[in-house]
Amino acid sequence: MKIISSIHELRDQLRGQNRTAFVPTMGNLHEGHLSLMRLARQHGDPVVASIFVNRLQFGPNEDFDKYPRTFEEDVEKLQKENVYVLFAPTERDLYPEPQQYRVHPPQDLGDILEGEFRPGFFQGVCTVVMKLMSCVQPRVAVFGKKDYQQLMIVRQMCHQFALPTDIIAAETVRDADGLALSSRNRYLQPTERAEAPQLAIALNGVRTAVLAGDRDFAKIEQQAMATLAARGWQPDYIAVRKRVNLQAPAAHETDAPLVVLAAAKLGATRLIDNLEI
Ligand code: PAF
């Protein structure tokens, strides 16, 4: 595996490749990320991964400084997955001057759910993904359903800018007790780790109620949030939305495919998860 930090070197290395499959990450790789690499391999060749902790997508009071950075271990894992190139730019490589041109996702998708609680987050994500794609020029790129809203926004961005990159969605990988894998799980104290699967349990409860025919989404969401709050969580949202655009379903939209999305803080750690219904 070649480890490349400069954009020019990356372009030289990938010249002539037209089936590149790309997996952008912020490192601290776990089995969820590795499943993205394996899915990428099924859709293209060579597989290119990136590791870049993107300052633009962190709010001023978020965890940019303490975000786990485990480069050596990550390299070993990617080597075992036969990744061809790891693009690991420094901030100076990717943002040699202040990044003044930015990609703003539309408000109806970018300012709801995660965007409401993390203002500017999707602008930061879209800007870096656009820039990484301009460097890698992939035929496909793989994003996890764990970050469901991010996946939708990136897919729409590629569509609206007519980028020649298809976005492939990868299923969420979970621990045996149901907790969705996330780099931020490592912030959890042991008692919090034991409690953490309750988020997936809450989502499953919402899913079961909806599948049983209950259409009072506001009530179901409130009950799920109250249950978590009673266990010591601070829920930001639990929301049943249409998969197609993440808007709330109207009462008559009984056939619309749905997804339930959640974000909640457990101690100092904010977890997100979702479940297609
Ligand atoms: O999902 C992530 O790890 C990040 O948001 C991404 C897509 C690598 C952009 O920094």
Boltz pocket constraint, residues with backbone or C-beta under 6 A from the ligand:
constraints:
  - pocket:
      binder: B
      contacts: [[A, 24], [A, 25], [A, 26], [A, 52], [A, 54], [A, 57], [A, 124], [A, 125], [A, 128], [A, 129], [A, 147], [A, 150]]
      max_distance: 6.0
